[in-house]
Amino acid sequence: MSKCLWLWGLLFIALGFAWSITAERNPRTERISGSAGDVLEDDPVGRLKVYVYELPSKYNKKILQKDPRCLSHMFAAEIFMHRFLLSSPVRTLNPEEADWFYTPIYATCDLTPTGLPLPFKSPRMVRSAIQLISSSWPYWNRTEGADHFFVVPHDFGACFHYQEEKATERGILPILRRATLVQTFGQRNHVCLNEGSITIPPYAPPQKMQARQIPPDTPRSIFVYFRGLFYDVNNDPEGGYYARGARAAVWENFKSNPLFDISTEHPTTYYEDMQRAIFCLCPLGWAPWSPRLVEAVVFGCIPVIIADDIVLPFADAIPWEEIGVFVAEEDVPKLDKILTSIPPHVILRKQRLLANPSMKRAMLFPQPTPPGDAFHQILNGLARKLPHPKSVYLKPGEKILNWTAGPITDLKPW
Amino acid sequence: MKLSALQQSYLGRRSNSFRSSGPLDSSSDGAFKSPAAVFWLVLHGLSCLISLLLGFRFSRLVFLLLSTSSTYTSPFHSPTELAKTLDIRSVIPADPVGNVPLPFPNKTATNSRVVVGRHGIRIRPWPHPNPVEVMKAHRIIERVQTEQRLQFGVKDPRKIIVVTPTYVRTFQSLHLTGVMHSLMLVPYDLVWIVVEAGGVSNETASLIAKSGLRTIHVGFSQRMPNSWDERHKLETKMRLRGLRIVREKILDGIVIFADDSNMHSMELFDEIQNVKWFGAVSVGILANSANIDEMVVEKRGEEENPRMPVQGPACNVSNMLAGWHTFNTLPFAGKSAVYIDDRATVLPRKLEWSGFVLNSRLLWKDGDKPEWMKDIDTLDGDIESPLDLVKDPSVVEPLGSCGRRVLLWWLRVEARADSKFPPRWIIDPPLEITVPSKLTPWPDTPPELPSHEKPVIGIQEPIVKHTTKTRTSRSKRRSKRKHDETRTDRRTTGFDKTLQN
C-alpha cells in the first residue's frame, strides 16, 4: 500500500516536472491575458454559429470586380472576412440555429483614382441591403438587427464620413444602431463607437511583412522611429487640424534630436528599420487608428500611441497598457523624458509580450487563416457576447428603429 | 505602407478628388440657406481680402474680439477657430491669446474631452535634446541590445585567448592600437597574451595598459631579425611560447592568433565561438604592391577579374573540408620583399597562423582531448604551418559558412629597420628649431578684417566659376573698399609670392 503511494507520488512529481518544462517557460515571451482573460487562443468553432446572407452580387462581387485595389488597401478586412466566413466551420446554412447573422456588403470599395474610399454612397447601399434582408428573411425584424453584425472598416466606422465633424454630425447610421459593428475606429465617448462594437486592426498585408524579416540578433539601435506626414499641406497647411496638432508637435520638438529617427521620406527599408527600432510612434492622423500599430506589433517595436481616448483593437483580449506606451497629446513636448524614464525591465517585459507569437497572429489577416489570427479573434469577440439577452428579441409588431431618420440623401434608393 | 501615409493625409478634405455627385449630396445641410450663414460667409470673404492686404490673419483678430464681447452660439456651426487655442506659433506677435479666457465648446452629444477642430501645436521652450535624456536613452539601448545578445546570440560564450607577437618599432603603435581597440569591443571575456621580441619593454607595456583588458605580457629573448623569412620563423616560436603560457596557466577558452598588423572584424569573434576543437577561417590577403603599373599591365593580360586573394579552408558541395585556398605567389616570384627595407611586395606564408583557432583544452597536458593533437612540448623545431600541430589535417573545422565569409584581413606594412620614432610618441623635450613653411596658401599674419571679406579673397585665384559672386559681393561693399584697398593689395601680392614658390 505504501509502495503504491510512493509510486503515485513519484509519478505526480515527474509529470509536474515534465509539464513545467514543456509549458511556456520560454524567457523570450510572456503570456498575454487581457480584461476578458487569457482569450487570445480560444477556439471559436463550436461556440457560435454564423449565417451568411446570400445577397445579390451587386453588393459584393461586382464592386470588387470593378476595383481590385480593394483587396490590398487597409480597408480590405471586410472582403477577407466575407471570404473567411464562407469557408469557415462556424458557418451554418440553417438560419434557425444561427447565433449571428452576417451581411456581406463591401461598403468601402468605392475608390478615387488615388485609392481612397468615398463614403457617400455607403449609407444608401447599407440601407438597401437591409431593406432586402428584412423583406426576404424574418430574422432582421425579429430583433431589428441586434443579432446581426456588420464589418465597417471605414475611417469613422458606420458614421460613413472621412471628416470628423461631419461624421459626428451624422452619427452611426440609424438602422445600424442595434447591430454589432466590427470596425477599426475606436475612441471613447465618441458617437461613432457603439457600446458593444468590436474594434479590429486595419488590414496590413501579411506576406509583405513576413518577407521582410531580418535576423533577430540584429541589434536594435534606433531609439524612436517614425515615418509619415507631420503636416498635411494639401488639406491643412497651417497645422493644428491634422492630428489635432500632435504630429506637428512631434516634429517641432524632436526634429533635431538624434534619438528620434523621424521624417516624411518613404524609405524602401521601412519594415527593416522598424525591426531595428525600440519604440515606434503611432500618432493619430485624421482618424486615430492606423496600420502602424499592426506593423509595430509584428516587428516587435514597442508602439507609442499618441491619440487621446483611443480604443485599440480587441481591447478586451489584449492588455494594451502593458504592451504599448500611451502618451497624452498634451504631453508630446515631454515625449523624450517620458520614454527615457521607463525603467529597462518594463521595456524588456513589453518586448517579451510583443514577441509572443499569438500577439502577432491576432493582428494579422492571413490567407489561409490559421487559428488565433484576427478573424478568429473577431469570432471570439462575437462569441463572448453570447447568449443574446432576451430583451433584444422584439415582440411582434414592435419597432424601435426609425427607418426614416438621417439626412434626406441617405433615403434615396441605391 | 506608402499608400497608408498618403491616405491618412488625404482623408480629411477630399475636395480635390474626382467626384460626380458627392459634394452636392453631402454638403446640403441647409447651412447655405440661412441668412446668418450668408452673413458669416460674406464676413469671411471680407476678412480674407483684408488679410491679403495686411499680410496676417485678420479674421482671427476679429473673432477674438467678437468672442470676448458676444454670447456664444452653437458649437458646430460656428467657425472652428473658436475651439481651444493654445497657439504659441501665432503670426501676430502682440496677439493676446494667452490672456483671453478661452471659450470651451461643449460637445453636444457626448462628454468626450477630445475636441474636434484646430488645436495649438505645443512646442516646449527649448526644443533640443537634453543630454541627460540622451544618456538615459543610450543606456536603455545598451540594455536592450545585451538582452538581444543573450536571447539570440551565442549561447554560453567561451573566453577568448588572444596570442599576439609584437616588438618595438615605428609601426607598432599603429598596429597594436588597432588590435587593441578591436579587442576592447569584443563582448566576451578576453585574455590577451602579448609576446614581445627583445624582452619586455615599457613602450609596449604602456600601450597595452590603456586597453583595460586582462593582459599577460611576456618577453622573448631574441630580437626581431631583418629578413622576412627569419621573422616568420621567430613569430612562430613566439606563438608557441604563448601557447605554452596557456598550458601553464590552464586557461580555458578559445585561442586565436591576432597578429598586430591584421585587421579583425567583430563577426570573427562571434563566429569562432562555434569552434569545437580546431577551426579555420578565411583570411583576406592585402599584399600591397610597390610596383602598381606592372601589376595593372599583367592583369590586363589575364582574363580573370582581379579579386582579393583569400587564404582559408575550401569546401566541397556537401560543406566538408576539401582543401585549402592559399596565396598564389607565382606572380610575385622573384619580386617579393626579402628584407624589411625592400620596397617590394611582402608576401604571406602559405597558411597564416591568424586564420586558425583552437580550443585551449587541446593544449593542456591532461584532460580529454582528441588524439590527433600533437603535444606542443614535443615540437620545438620548425613548424611550417599551423597544420603541423595536428596529425591529420582533415579534422580542421571550416568556420564562417565554410570559409565563404572573410572575417579578417592580413596586411604587412612596416617602416624601414632604421626608422626612428619618439619613444611612446611623446615629443619631449619640445622641438627647438621651427622652420617656417612658405608653401601654405594662407598668409602668415592673420588679417584683421570682418569675416565676410575673407571668402572674397579666398576664392579669387583657384576657382574661376565664382567670379560673378565675387563681383556682386564686391559691388555691395564699395564703401568699405576704399580704406581696405591697401590691405587687399598687400594680400594679393602675398598670394602671388606664395604661388610662385
Interface residues (C-beta under 8 A of the other chain):
Chain A: P27 R28 H73 M74 T112 P113 T114 G115 L116 L118 F120 D155 H161 Y162 Q163 E164 E165 K166 T168 E169 G171 Q187 R188 N189 H190 V191 P215 P216 D217 P219 R220 S221 F223 R227 G228 L229 D232 N234 N235 D236 G239 G240 Y241 Y242 R244 G245 A246 A248 A249 E252 N253 F254 K255 S256 N257 P258 L259 H266 Y270 Y271 I278 G285 W286 A287 S290 P291 R292 E295 D308 D309 E329 E330 V332 P333 K334 D336 K337 L339 T340 S341 I342 P344 I347 L348 Q351 P407 T409
Chain B: M1 K2 L3 S4 A5 L6 Q7 Q8 S9 Y10 L11 G12 R13 R14 N16 S17 F18 R19 S21 G22 D25 S26 S28 D29 F76 T80 D87 A109 T110 N111 S112 R113 V114 V115 V116 G117 R118 H119 G120 I121 R122 I123 R124 P127 H128 P129 N130 E133 V134 K136 A137 R139 I140 I141 R143 V144 Q145 E147 Q148 R149 Q151 F152 G153
